[in-house]
Amino acid sequence: MGDTRAAQSATSAPDFSGLWTHAALGFESPISGPGPVRNLGRTPSGQSNFNQLIGDPASPILQPWAAEMVKKLGEISLAGKAFPDPDNQCLLNPVPYIFWNFEIQILQQPDKVTILYPHDQDHRQIRLNQPHPAKVTPSIHGIPVGHYEGDTLVVDTVGIKVGKYAMVDSFRTPYTQALHVVERYRLIDYDAAKEAQTRAHKGVAARALLCRPIPTTAARDLQLEFTVEDPGAFTTPWKATITYLRSGNKEWYERVLCREHPALLLRTRSTTPTRTRGFRRPRGPDF
């Protein structure tokens, strides 16, 4: 099996390289089965209100203590205040929280795949065709290993560190050291990508793309489906998706170092500047 995977990595691996962009302010729910915690905060049009992050504590995926934490943070948001998260505190973003980034760049090499994120110039390196180490040292990004299954890149991540603001999403849904995330990246037709984004935006808020997608139906676009498993925080494994269009940008749309411009970074995730109030400039990294 290892030799077969290595051969595919070197010769016939699908081409995911380049810049990809999405506009969803949150994770897309799967068509069926358990999905992520949803936002109870709604705009007049019925979409998720990203300026009022109220996670649903009644979500069936949540263990009681996790539901209580989601409820507590939702009450803070309902009162018109912002709660700290890895993004607005200028900390490294754990998986899958890091998927909020509206643009990514994928770099493929025979022995590894690198994913770049514009938030504070963050990145992940995924070793291909290697097992997880026998002794795992937890880190915020965890220990990812990957391989190709036909037209799909599969990334398996364990060892995700429980930091000061340990959350899998923008509602501060918590996780434990048992968190296990499996990502599956595959190319899909443009029409399928647009349909998925349209379906997602009916329930998840979207913003105007700062990263201009390539306007052509001939493009092959990218879909990430990921599975989250953590018996310490969740009652069952659950899935979510993020659908990317190929970006027409030649460079990152946002080259902002969070520690230099924290208020500016916050405004890129919100439609109003009020979420920046009450946060101090962090004095150092979280490691």
C-alpha positions as CSV (number, residue, x, y, z in Angstrom):
1,M,0.0,0.0,0.0
2,G,2.8,2.4,0.9
3,D,4.6,1.8,-2.4
4,T,1.4,2.4,-4.4
5,R,0.7,5.6,-2.6
6,A,4.3,6.8,-3.2
7,A,4.0,6.0,-6.9
8,Q,0.8,8.0,-7.2
9,S,2.3,10.9,-5.3
10,A,5.2,11.1,-7.8
11,T,3.3,10.6,-11.0
12,S,-0.5,10.9,-11.2
13,A,-1.6,12.9,-8.2
14,P,-4.4,15.3,-8.9
15,D,-3.3,19.0,-9.2
16,F,-4.6,21.0,-6.3
17,S,-1.8,23.7,-6.6
18,G,-2.7,27.4,-6.7
19,L,-4.9,29.9,-4.9
20,W,-8.4,29.0,-3.8
21,T,-11.1,31.2,-2.3
22,H,-14.5,30.8,-0.5
23,A,-16.9,33.3,1.0
24,A,-18.8,31.3,3.6
25,L,-18.6,32.7,7.2
26,G,-18.7,29.3,8.8
27,F,-18.7,25.6,7.9
28,E,-21.2,24.1,5.4
29,S,-23.4,21.3,6.7
30,P,-23.3,17.9,5.0
31,I,-26.3,16.9,2.8
32,S,-27.1,14.2,5.4
33,G,-25.8,13.1,8.8
34,P,-24.5,14.9,11.8
35,G,-23.0,18.4,11.0
36,P,-21.4,21.3,12.8
37,V,-22.9,23.5,15.5
38,R,-25.1,26.1,13.8
39,N,-25.5,29.8,14.6
40,L,-28.7,30.9,16.3
41,G,-27.9,34.5,15.5
42,R,-29.8,35.4,12.3
43,T,-30.0,38.4,10.0
44,P,-33.4,39.6,8.8
45,S,-33.0,37.5,5.7
46,G,-32.6,34.4,7.8
47,Q,-28.8,33.9,7.2
48,S,-26.3,33.3,9.9
49,N,-25.4,36.6,11.5
50,F,-21.6,36.6,11.8
51,N,-21.7,39.8,14.0
52,Q,-23.7,37.8,16.6
53,L,-22.1,34.4,17.2
54,I,-24.6,32.3,19.2
55,G,-23.8,28.7,18.8
56,D,-26.7,26.3,19.3
57,P,-26.2,24.5,22.7
58,A,-29.0,22.1,21.8
59,S,-26.9,20.6,19.0
60,P,-27.1,16.8,19.3
61,I,-23.3,16.5,18.6
62,L,-22.3,18.2,21.9
63,Q,-21.4,16.5,25.2
64,P,-23.1,18.3,28.1
65,W,-20.1,20.2,29.2
66,A,-19.3,21.3,25.7
67,A,-22.9,22.5,25.3
68,E,-22.6,24.5,28.5
69,M,-19.5,26.2,27.2
70,V,-21.2,27.0,23.8
71,K,-24.2,28.4,25.8
72,K,-22.0,30.6,28.0
73,L,-20.1,32.1,25.1
74,G,-23.4,32.6,23.2
75,E,-24.8,34.7,26.1
76,I,-21.7,36.9,25.9
77,S,-22.3,37.5,22.2
78,L,-26.0,38.0,22.7
79,A,-25.2,40.8,25.1
80,G,-23.4,42.6,22.3
81,K,-19.9,41.7,23.5
82,A,-17.1,39.8,21.7
83,F,-15.4,36.8,23.3
84,P,-11.7,36.0,22.6
85,D,-10.7,33.4,20.0
86,P,-7.4,32.4,18.5
87,D,-8.0,34.8,15.6
88,N,-8.7,38.0,17.5
89,Q,-6.0,37.1,20.1
90,C,-3.4,36.7,17.3
91,L,-2.7,33.1,18.1
92,L,-2.0,30.1,15.9
93,N,-5.3,28.6,14.7
94,P,-6.0,24.9,15.5
95,V,-7.5,22.5,13.0
96,P,-10.4,22.7,12.0
97,Y,-10.8,26.3,13.3
98,I,-8.2,27.4,10.8
99,F,-10.5,26.6,7.9
100,W,-12.2,30.0,8.3
101,N,-9.5,31.5,6.2
102,F,-11.2,32.9,3.0
103,E,-8.2,32.0,0.8
104,I,-5.6,29.3,0.8
105,Q,-2.7,28.4,-1.4
106,I,-1.7,24.8,-1.9
107,L,1.8,23.7,-2.8
108,Q,2.4,20.1,-3.8
109,Q,5.7,18.2,-3.7
110,P,6.4,14.5,-4.0
111,D,6.9,14.1,-0.3
112,K,4.7,16.7,1.2
113,V,1.8,19.2,0.7
114,T,2.0,22.7,2.1
115,I,-1.2,24.8,2.7
116,L,-0.7,28.5,3.2
117,Y,-3.2,30.7,5.1
118,P,-3.3,34.5,5.0
119,H,-4.0,34.9,8.7
120,D,-0.7,36.0,10.2
121,Q,1.1,34.1,7.4
122,D,0.2,30.8,8.9
123,H,0.8,27.4,7.2
124,R,0.6,23.7,7.6
125,Q,3.0,21.0,6.2
126,I,1.5,17.6,5.5
127,R,4.0,14.7,5.1
128,L,2.9,12.2,2.5
129,N,2.8,8.4,2.8
130,Q,4.1,8.4,6.4
131,P,2.5,7.1,9.6
132,H,1.9,9.2,12.6
133,P,4.9,9.1,15.0
134,A,4.7,6.5,17.8
135,K,5.1,9.3,20.3
136,V,3.0,12.4,19.4
137,T,4.0,15.8,20.8
138,P,0.8,17.9,20.6
139,S,0.9,21.2,18.7
140,I,-1.7,23.7,17.7
141,H,-1.8,22.4,14.1
142,G,-1.4,18.8,15.3
143,I,0.5,16.1,13.4
144,P,-0.9,15.8,9.9
145,V,0.0,13.0,7.5
146,G,-1.5,12.5,4.0
147,H,-1.9,10.3,1.0
148,Y,-3.7,10.2,-2.3
149,E,-6.7,8.0,-2.8
150,G,-7.4,8.2,-6.5
151,D,-8.5,11.8,-7.2
152,T,-8.6,12.7,-3.5
153,L,-6.0,14.0,-1.0
154,V,-6.6,12.6,2.4
155,V,-5.1,14.3,5.4
156,D,-5.3,12.7,8.9
157,T,-4.4,14.9,11.9
158,V,-4.0,13.9,15.5
159,G,-2.1,15.5,18.4
160,I,-3.9,18.9,18.3
161,K,-2.9,20.8,21.3
162,V,-5.6,22.1,23.7
163,G,-4.5,25.7,24.0
164,K,-5.9,28.7,25.9
165,Y,-8.7,29.2,23.4
166,A,-9.3,25.6,22.2
167,M,-12.2,25.7,19.8
168,V,-13.1,24.0,16.5
169,D,-15.3,26.9,15.2
170,S,-16.2,30.5,15.7
171,F,-18.8,29.7,18.4
172,R,-16.0,28.4,20.7
173,T,-17.2,24.9,20.5
174,P,-14.5,23.1,22.5
175,Y,-12.4,20.1,21.9
176,T,-10.1,17.8,24.0
177,Q,-6.8,16.1,23.4
178,A,-8.6,13.3,21.7
179,L,-9.5,15.5,18.7
180,H,-9.0,13.7,15.4
181,V,-9.7,15.4,12.1
182,V,-9.7,13.8,8.6
183,E,-9.7,16.1,5.6
184,R,-10.6,15.0,2.0
185,Y,-9.8,17.4,-0.8
186,R,-11.0,16.8,-4.3
187,L,-11.7,18.7,-7.5
188,I,-15.3,19.2,-8.6
189,D,-16.9,20.8,-11.6
190,Y,-17.6,24.6,-11.6
191,D,-21.3,24.1,-11.7
192,A,-21.2,21.7,-8.7
193,A,-19.0,24.1,-6.8
194,K,-21.4,27.0,-7.4
195,E,-24.4,24.9,-6.4
196,A,-22.7,23.9,-3.2
197,Q,-21.8,27.5,-2.4
198,T,-25.4,28.6,-3.1
199,R,-26.8,25.9,-0.9
200,A,-24.4,26.7,1.9
201,H,-25.1,30.5,1.8
202,K,-28.8,29.9,2.4
203,G,-27.9,29.0,6.0
204,V,-24.4,30.4,6.4
205,A,-23.6,34.0,6.0
206,A,-21.3,35.0,3.1
207,R,-19.3,38.1,2.4
208,A,-18.2,39.7,-0.8
209,L,-15.1,38.0,-2.0
210,L,-11.9,39.9,-1.5
211,C,-10.3,37.1,-3.5
212,R,-11.8,37.3,-7.0
213,P,-12.7,33.9,-8.4
214,I,-12.0,33.0,-12.0
215,P,-15.3,33.5,-13.8
216,T,-15.3,30.5,-16.1
217,T,-17.4,27.4,-16.2
218,A,-14.4,25.5,-17.6
219,A,-12.6,25.7,-14.2
220,R,-12.2,22.8,-11.9
221,D,-12.8,23.9,-8.3
222,L,-12.0,22.4,-4.9
223,Q,-14.1,20.9,-2.2
224,L,-12.9,20.1,1.3
225,E,-15.0,17.6,3.3
226,F,-13.7,17.0,6.8
227,T,-14.7,14.6,9.6
228,V,-14.3,15.6,13.3
229,E,-14.1,13.0,16.0
230,D,-13.6,13.7,19.7
231,P,-15.4,11.5,22.2
232,G,-14.4,13.9,24.9
233,A,-16.4,16.8,23.5
234,F,-18.8,15.2,21.0
235,T,-21.4,12.5,21.1
236,T,-20.7,11.4,17.6
237,P,-18.3,12.1,14.7
238,W,-19.6,14.9,12.5
239,K,-18.8,16.2,9.0
240,A,-18.7,19.6,7.3
241,T,-17.6,20.9,4.0
242,I,-16.0,24.0,2.5
243,T,-16.3,24.7,-1.2
244,Y,-13.6,26.8,-2.9
245,L,-13.5,28.5,-6.3
246,R,-10.2,28.9,-8.0
247,S,-9.0,32.4,-7.2
248,G,-8.1,34.9,-10.0
249,N,-5.6,36.6,-7.6
250,K,-1.9,36.3,-8.3
251,E,-1.0,37.2,-4.7
252,W,-2.5,37.0,-1.2
253,Y,-5.4,39.5,-0.8
254,E,-4.4,40.1,2.8
255,R,-0.8,40.4,3.9
256,V,-1.5,41.5,7.5
257,L,0.6,40.5,10.5
258,C,-2.0,40.2,13.3
259,R,0.4,41.3,16.0
260,E,1.1,44.6,14.1
261,H,-2.5,45.3,13.0
262,P,-5.0,43.3,15.2
263,A,-7.9,45.7,14.7
264,L,-7.5,45.6,10.9
265,L,-7.5,41.8,10.9
266,L,-10.6,41.7,13.0
267,R,-12.5,43.9,10.6
268,T,-11.7,41.4,7.7
269,R,-13.9,38.8,9.4
270,S,-16.7,41.1,10.4
271,T,-19.0,43.6,8.6
272,T,-18.7,46.1,11.4
273,P,-15.7,47.3,13.5
274,T,-17.4,46.8,16.8
275,R,-15.9,43.3,17.4
276,T,-12.5,44.9,17.8
277,R,-13.4,46.6,21.1
278,G,-12.1,45.3,24.3
279,F,-9.1,43.4,22.9
280,R,-5.5,44.2,23.6
281,R,-2.6,43.7,21.4
282,P,-1.1,40.3,22.2
283,R,2.5,40.5,23.6
284,G,3.7,37.2,22.2
285,P,3.0,33.9,20.6
286,D,1.1,31.0,22.3
287,F,4.0,28.7,22.5
